[in-house]
Amino acid sequence: MARKDPALAFCFRVTITKSSLGVKLDKASGLFKSVSGLGVETEVVDFKEGGVNDMTHKLVGGAKYKNIVLKRGVVGPELMDWRSNWESGLASGKGKESLRTNGFIEQLDTQGNTIAKWEFTGGWPCKWEMSEFDAGKNEVSMETLEIAHSGVKRA
């Protein structure tokens, strides 16, 4: 029987499909230090029934998806360009839905083969941030892009 070892956290790839704004985030989008925010939580709605004082009903609410957070060393302007073009598209009156994009996050094995894949839909760059510049530190400059989306599922 073949041994199944857990996947390594440092083997992953991110692909953001081409957006309607013409920003190309293919190969360059795969080089990230970290990806976080793959998660979903279903809200719990408390309901107190009149006359029943010894319990509270726990009802199922809506699903809440965390924002996907991508971090990488600064290598090019693609992420900031995507954010800027998205803002320009909104200002020009383009439909918000047409400005959204989809993407994939893939867990890889050590040979680069995909072993798990998640797809997010309706993504848009809600936050871009540059790390602090500090002459007293010996660190790589990091940029962070946060993507709000309509949902994530195992592909």
N, C-alpha and C positions, 0 to 999 in steps of 0.2 A: 504494500500500500504506500502511495506517495505521501511524503510529509508535507503538510500545509503550514508554512510559517506565516506569521502576521506580516502585512504589508509595511514597508518602510515609509515614514512620514516625509522624507526628503525627496521621494520620487513622485513627481506630479507634473502635470502640464495643464495650462489654462489656454483656452481658445475662445476668443470673442469674435463672433461672426461679424462680417462687414456691416457697418451701420448705414442707414440711409443718408448719412451726412458725408459719406465718401471717406471717412477715416478708416484706414486699413490697420487692423490690429490682429494680424495672423501670427507669423513666426515670432515677432517681437513680443507678443503678448504671452508667450510661453515661458519667459524667463523671469520668474518671481522668486523672492526669498521666502515668502509665506502667503498662504491663502487661509482665511478664516471666515466663519459665518455660515458654513453649511449646516443649516439646522432649521427645524420647524417646531413650533409649539402650538398646541390647541388650547385656546382659552377655556377656563373653567368658570361657569356662571353659577354663582350661588343663588338659590331660590328658597326662600323661607315660606313654608306653607302655613297659612293661618290656622291656629289651634294646635299645631305640632311644634312643641318647644324643645324636644329632645334631639332634633336633627335638622340638618339643612340639606336640601337636594343639591347635587352637583350636576349641572346640565352642561352639555357640550356647546361650546361657543365657536367662534371663527378661528381659522388658522392664522398664525403670525409667522412670517419668514424673517429671519435675521438678514441684515445687509451683508453682502459678500465683501470682504476687505482684502485687497491685493497690495502687497508691499514688495518693492524691488529697489535696487540701486539705480540711480539715475543714469540712463543710457541713451535716452532720446526723448523727443517731445510728444510721442504718440498719445500718451495718457492725458496730458494737459490739453493737447489739441482736441481730443475727443470731448473732454469736458467743455472747452471753449466753444467748439462747434455746436455742441448740444444746446448750450445757452443761447448762441446766435440763432439757431433754428427755432427755439421757443420765441425769441424776440421777433422773428420775421413772420410769425403767425402760422408756421407749419403745425399740423396736427400732432399733439403729444404722442399719440400711439405710433405714428409713423417714424418717430425719432427713437423708439425703443429698439433694443437689440437682444439677441439670445447668445448663449455661450455654453461652454462645457468645461468642467473640471474633471480631469482624469487622474486616477491613482495608477501608477506604473510599477512594474516589477523592476529588478535591477538590470534587466536586459532592454528595458524601454517598452515592453508590451503592456497594453491597457488591461488592468485587472478589475477596475471599477470605474464607472463614469456617471457623473451627475450633470443634468442640464438645467440651466436657469432660463427663464423666459421673461420677456418684457423688461429687460434691464436698462437702467439709465444711470449715468455717473452723478451721484448725489453729493459727493464730496471728494476733493483732491487736496492733498496736504504735502508739504515739503518738510523734511526733518530740519531740526535746528542746526544752524551753522555755528561751530564753536572751534576756534583756533587751538584750544587747549586739548582737543580730543583727536585721536587717530582712528577715525571711523569713516565708513563709506556713507555718502549722502543717500538718504532713502526717500522715496516718494511713496505716498499711500493713496490708493484710489478706492473709494467705497461705492459699491453698486447696489442700488435699491432695485428690487425685481418683484415680479408677480407670483413667482413660485419656483421651487426647485424639486426635481424628481430624479430618481435613479434611472438612468437611461439604459 
